[in-house]
Amino acid sequence: MVFQDPYFHAFRRKLAATPYEEARRRLTTQLHAAARVVPRQPHLDEEEVEQRERWLFQEGLTLYLPILRTIFRAIAREVEAGLIEPEELDAEELAFATYQRALEELRQLPHLPRDRFAWLRHLARDTVHQAALERRSQRHQSTEVSAPQAEHHPPTQPVLARLEDAFRDPDLPFPDELLQDVTARQVLDSLLARLPEQWREISLLSALDRWNDEQITAVTGLLPDEVRAIVHATARFLHAWLHELASQTSQTEE
C-alpha cells in the first residue's frame, strides 16, 4: 500500500526539498487554465463561484500530498484486484484529474461539503477506479491480470519497538527515518488498514504531514477538540496493537 511504495516517499522528499510550493504552483496553473472552460450552474453567481475556486486554490491544494497518498493507496487496491498492472497509472496525473473534477463539481454543487477532505478523497478514489477500468478496457484482455506479490518482510523486535515508541506520544511528529524501513512501512500499512478511514486520514495529517488541529478542522468540519480526541485515540490503538504484535513476535522467536 502507500507506505510500501518507494516512489511516494521519493516524491514526498522531493516536495520537501523543492519546496512543496513549486508543485502547488504547477497544479494551480493547470487548474486555472481548466477553470476557463468549466461551465457554472445558473443558481450560482460569479461571487459564489469565485469564493469556491478560491477555497480550492488556497486551502484545497494544501491537501495535495494527502490526496496523493490516497491515490497511491487506491492504485495499490486496483493492482490487487487485477484491473491494472503495477506502474501502469501515473499518480501525479491522477491527482490533477482529481482536482479538475473538484473544480467542475464546485460549480455544480448546491453548497460546499462540510468535510471537504473526505469529499476530495472520494473523488480521488473514484478517479483512480475509472482510470483503471478505462486502461483495462483498452487492453481488451479476457483473462485476469496476475499482479506480483510484494515481498513480505516479517517484523523484528527492534522495528516493532521503534514503532511502538513512535506512537507513545501522539503530540510528537512521526520519525521520518522509520519510513525508510521496508518492514516498518509494511507493519504501518497493515495496522492503518484496521482503522476507520476518517481516523486514519486525520492521524496521518497530524503525525506524517505535521498539520495542527486548526488546519485539520478547516478541511474536515470537525471541532478542534474532536480532532485532538481522534488523534489521541488513534495513537492509543496503534500503540496497543504494536505492543500486542511485539508480544506475539517475541513468543514466536522464543
N, C-alpha and C positions, 0 to 999 in steps of 0.2 A: 504494500500500500504506500501511502505518501511518504512515510518516514524512511521506507526502504529504497526510495527512488533517488539514486545519486544525482540525477540531473536537477531535481528540485533543490537539493542542498547547494549544488554549484550555482544555480540561478539565484538562490537566496543570498549566498555570499557575494555574488556579482552585484546584486541590488544594494547590498550594504556598502559596497566599495565604490559604486559609480557616481553619486549616491542614488538612492531609491527614486528621488525626484526625476531623474532622467527617464526612467521607464514610465513614470506617470505622465511626463510631458509628451512622450511619443504617443501614448494611448489617448491623451486629451486631444492632441492634434488630429488623430484619426477620427475620434468621435465628433469633434467639431465639424469636420468635413461631412460626416454621415448625417449630422443634425440638419443640414441644409435641405436634405431630400426626404426627411421623415415628416409625414403629414400629421396634423393635430386634429383632435375631435372638436366639433363646434361648441361643446359645453365647457371647454377650457379657453380662457382668454390668454392673450400674449403674456401678461404678467405672471399668471399661474404657470405657464409653460416655462418661462424663464426661471422662475423660482425652483421648479423641479429639476431643470437642467443644471442649475447652479448647485443643487444638492448633489447631483451625480458627479459633477466635475470637482467639487470642493471636498465633499465628505465620502461619497461612494467610492472614489478612486483610492482613498486611503485603505480600502479593503482589498486592494488589488492582490497583495500577497496571500491573504487568507482565502480569497476566491480561487487563486491559482492552486492553492493547496487542495481545495475542494475538487478542482478539475483533475488534478493528478490522482486523487482517490477514486473519482468516477471513472477515469480511464482504466485504472487497475481493475475495477469491477467489470468493465466491458471486456477486458482481456480474459479475466477469469471465466466470464460467461461464454467465451469463444466467438464473440462478434467481430473482434479485431485482433490483429497481431501486435505484439509489443512494438513501441516506437512508430506505430502507424499514424497516430494522430499527434498534431503539434499543439502542446498545451497553451502556448502564448497566442496562437491563432484562435483557439477556442475561448481564451479569456477575452480577446477583442470581440468575438462573436457574442459572448455573453453580455458584455456592456452595450453592444449595439442593440441587442434585444431589449435590454433595460431602458435604453433611450427611447425605443419605439413604444414600449409599454407605458413609460412615464407620460406619453402624450395620449394614452388611451384610458388609463385607469381613472375612476371617479375620484380617488384620493390616494395619497401615498400609503403604502403598507406600514403598519405600526412597527413590525420587526423587519426592517429593511435588509438586515444582514441575512435573515432566513430567506427572504424573497430573492436576493441575489444568488444564494446557494442553490435554491430550487431552479432558477434559470440556468445556472452553470451545469448542474447535473443533467437537466433536460437537453441542453445544447450538446453536451458530450454524447448523450444517448442517441440523439438524432443524427449526429455526425457519424457515430459508429454504425447505425443502421444504413446510412447512405453509403458508407465505404464498403460495407459487406454486400450491399446490393450491386455496387459497381463491379465487384469481383465475380459475381454470378457463380458463387461456389455452392455446390449441392451438399457438401459434407461439412461438418463442423470443424472449425479450426482448433487444433490442439495447441493450447498455449503452454510454453515450457514452464515447469515449476521452478519457482525461485529457490535457490539453495538455502536450506534452513540451518541456522547455527544455534544449537541448544544453549540456553543461558548458563552462565557460570556464576558462582557465588560473588566474585568481585563486581561483576557487571550489575547484578541484582542489588548488591549493597549500595553501589553508587546511585542507581535509580531510586532506590528506597529513600536514600538521604536527600535526593533532589526534590522529592515531594513531601519532605518532613515539614517545611515551612512554605506555605502557598504564597507568601508575600515576596519570596525571593525569585529572581528570574531563573529560567531553566538553563543549566550549564551547556553552552554551545558545544563543548568538546565531547559530550555524550552523544551528540548526533553524528559524530564521525565513526562511532562504533556500530557495525552492522547488526550485531546481536542486540544491542540496546534499542536500536530502531525497530527490530522485529518484535521485541517484547512490548514496546510502546504501542505499536500498531495493534497488537492483539488485545491489549488492555483497553485502549481508547475505543475499540470497536464495541466493547461492552456498554459503554456509556450512552445515555440519551444524546441525540445529535446536538441539541442546544447546549447541554452541559459540556460536551466535548469541544465545540467550537468556541465557547466563551473561555474555557480553560486554556485553549491554545492561544487565543488572543492575549490573554493575561500572561501566561508563562513563556510562550515562544515569541510572540510579537511585541511583548512589553507594553501593551495598551493598559492605561489606567481605567479605573471604574467609570469615570465620566465619559471617556471615549467609547467604551463598550455600551454604556447607557444610551449614547446618542444614536447608535445604529441598531440596537435591539429593542428599544422602547421600554426596557426594564428600569426599575429604580436602582440607584447605586447600591442600596442595602441588599437588593435581590441579586445583583451581580456578585457582590462580595460573598454572599451566602453560597452561591453556586460554585465559585472558585474554591472556597474553603472545603465545601462538601466533596467536590471532585478530587481535590488533593487527598482528602482523608480516604476516599475509596481506593484511589490508585496506590496510596501508601500501604493500605491494608492488603490489597491484592498482591503487591510486590513482596510484602512480608510473608504472606502465605506461600507464594511461589518460591521464595528463598528457602522456606522450611521444607517444602516438598523436594527441592533440588538437593538440599543438604542430606535428607534421608536417602535419596537415590544414590548419591555419591558414596554414602557410607555402605 
